[in-house]
Amino acid sequence: MIIEQLNEHKQTLAKVIDELTPVLEQACQLIAATISNGNKVFLAGNGGSAADAQHLAAELCGRFVKERKPLPGIALTTDTSAITAIANDYGYDQVFSRQLEALAWPGDLFIGISTSGNSAGIINALTAARVLSCNTIGLSGKTGGKMKDLCDVCLVIPFDVTARIQEMHILIGHILCKAVDDLF
């Protein structure tokens, strides 16, 4: 079982290297330009993807590898009062879009994470980001789902197993953080 899981991870990584390197370069350029222009990076996802959003926001606010100034990385998954109030009053599918509408400015970046690409809350947030003139990066899997067409750059992990998709999402997130570190 262990060797099987490791081999599946290795196969997924090989597909990512072969198929997504140019798209990942675009995503690195977009997050670097966002930070260089003094804009903010917002992130959101559900479940494990929420944990990834929080993890990556912390890498921006704290530091990734290099000592540098703190950067505006904001996970929309952490304010339980806002999440529960918005979910109660408007529905759970509005928790991220409402926060973006309150906090985001043109030129900011929203990174939506959904292993299926079909999370209603992420789809609504991507739509709101577009209306707000924010740039968007999607981290998805399988076929990319609905979010594929709503992102400026969408990294679709070409695999069907959620665990492998999530493993690649955090790797991609760390590569984005390295791109930001390299600015400084």
C-alpha positions in Angstrom: 0.0 0.0 0.0 2.8 2.4 0.9 4.7 1.9 -2.3 1.4 2.1 -4.3 0.6 5.5 -2.7 4.1 6.8 -3.3 4.1 5.7 -6.9 0.7 7.3 -7.5 2.1 10.6 -6.0 5.1 10.2 -8.3 2.9 9.7 -11.4 0.8 12.7 -10.5 3.9 14.9 -10.1 5.3 13.7 -13.4 2.0 14.8 -15.1 2.2 18.1 -13.4 5.7 18.7 -14.5 4.9 17.7 -18.1 1.6 19.5 -18.5 1.5 22.4 -16.1 4.9 24.0 -16.0 4.0 26.9 -18.4 0.8 27.6 -16.6 2.6 27.5 -13.2 5.0 30.1 -14.7 2.0 32.3 -15.5 0.7 31.9 -12.0 4.1 32.9 -10.5 4.3 36.0 -12.7 0.7 37.0 -11.6 1.3 36.6 -7.9 4.7 38.4 -8.2 3.1 41.3 -10.1 0.3 41.5 -7.6 2.7 41.8 -4.6 5.0 44.2 -6.6 2.1 46.5 -7.3 1.2 46.7 -3.6 -2.0 44.6 -3.9 -3.3 41.9 -1.6 -3.6 38.1 -2.1 -6.9 36.5 -0.9 -7.2 32.7 -0.7 -10.2 30.4 0.0 -11.2 26.7 -0.2 -13.3 24.2 1.7 -12.1 21.4 4.0 -8.5 20.5 3.2 -8.4 23.3 0.7 -9.3 25.7 3.5 -6.3 24.5 5.4 -4.2 25.0 2.3 -5.5 28.5 1.9 -4.7 29.3 5.5 -1.2 27.7 5.2 -0.3 29.7 2.1 -1.7 33.0 3.6 0.6 32.4 6.6 3.6 31.9 4.4 2.9 35.3 2.8 2.2 37.1 6.1 5.0 35.5 8.0 7.7 34.3 5.7 8.3 31.4 3.4 12.0 30.8 3.4 13.7 34.1 3.1 13.6 36.9 5.7 11.5 39.6 4.2 8.8 42.1 5.1 5.4 40.6 5.8 3.1 40.5 2.8 -0.7 40.8 2.5 -1.9 37.2 2.3 -5.4 36.8 3.6 -7.3 33.6 4.0 -11.1 34.1 3.8 -11.5 30.9 5.7 -10.5 32.1 9.2 -13.0 34.6 10.4 -15.6 32.4 12.0 -17.9 35.3 12.9 -18.0 36.5 9.3 -18.4 33.0 7.9 -21.2 32.0 10.2 -23.1 35.3 9.9 -22.8 35.3 6.1 -23.8 31.6 5.9 -26.7 32.2 8.2 -28.0 35.4 6.4 -27.1 34.6 2.8 -26.1 31.0 2.5 -22.8 29.2 2.7 -22.1 29.6 -1.0 -21.7 33.4 -0.3 -19.2 33.3 2.5 -16.1 34.0 0.3 -17.7 36.3 -2.3 -19.2 38.6 0.4 -15.8 38.9 2.1 -14.1 39.7 -1.2 -16.8 42.3 -1.9 -16.0 43.9 1.5 -12.2 43.7 1.4 -10.8 43.4 -2.2 -9.8 46.2 -4.5 -9.0 46.2 -8.3 -5.7 44.6 -8.9 -5.9 42.3 -5.9 -5.6 38.6 -6.5 -8.0 35.8 -5.4 -6.7 32.3 -5.3 -9.6 29.8 -5.2 -8.8 26.2 -4.3 -11.3 23.4 -5.1 -10.2 19.8 -5.9 -13.3 19.3 -8.1 -13.4 22.9 -9.5 -17.1 23.0 -8.8 -17.4 24.3 -5.2 -20.3 26.8 -5.3 -18.6 29.1 -2.8 -15.4 29.2 -4.8 -17.3 29.7 -8.1 -19.2 32.7 -6.5 -15.9 34.2 -5.2 -14.3 33.9 -8.6 -17.3 35.6 -10.2 -17.2 38.4 -7.5 -13.4 38.8 -8.1 -14.0 39.3 -11.8 -16.7 42.0 -11.1 -14.2 43.7 -8.6 -11.4 43.7 -11.3 -9.3 41.3 -9.3 -7.0 38.8 -10.9 -7.7 35.1 -10.3 -5.7 31.9 -9.9 -7.5 28.6 -9.6 -6.1 25.4 -8.1 -8.3 22.6 -9.3 -8.2 18.9 -10.3 -9.8 16.3 -12.5 -11.2 18.3 -15.5 -11.0 21.7 -13.8 -14.8 22.0 -13.3 -16.6 25.3 -13.7 -13.8 27.3 -12.2 -11.5 26.6 -15.1 -13.4 29.2 -17.2 -13.5 31.8 -14.4 -9.8 32.1 -13.8 -7.1 34.2 -15.4 -4.8 31.2 -14.6 -6.1 27.8 -13.6 -3.8 25.0 -12.6 -5.8 21.8 -13.1 -4.2 18.7 -11.6 -4.7 16.0 -14.2 -5.8 13.3 -11.8 -9.0 12.0 -10.1 -7.8 11.1 -6.6 -8.5 13.9 -4.2 -5.4 13.2 -2.0 -3.0 13.4 -5.0 -4.7 16.7 -6.1 -4.3 18.2 -2.7 -0.6 17.2 -2.5 0.0 19.0 -5.8 -2.0 22.0 -4.6 0.3 22.6 -1.6 3.4 22.0 -3.8 2.1 24.6 -6.3 1.3 26.9 -3.4 4.9 26.6 -2.1 6.2 27.4 -5.6 4.1 30.5 -5.7 5.5 31.5 -2.3 9.0 30.9 -3.6 8.3 33.2 -6.6 7.3 35.9 -4.1 10.4 35.3 -2.0 12.5 35.7 -5.1 11.1 39.3 -5.5 12.9 40.2 -2.3 
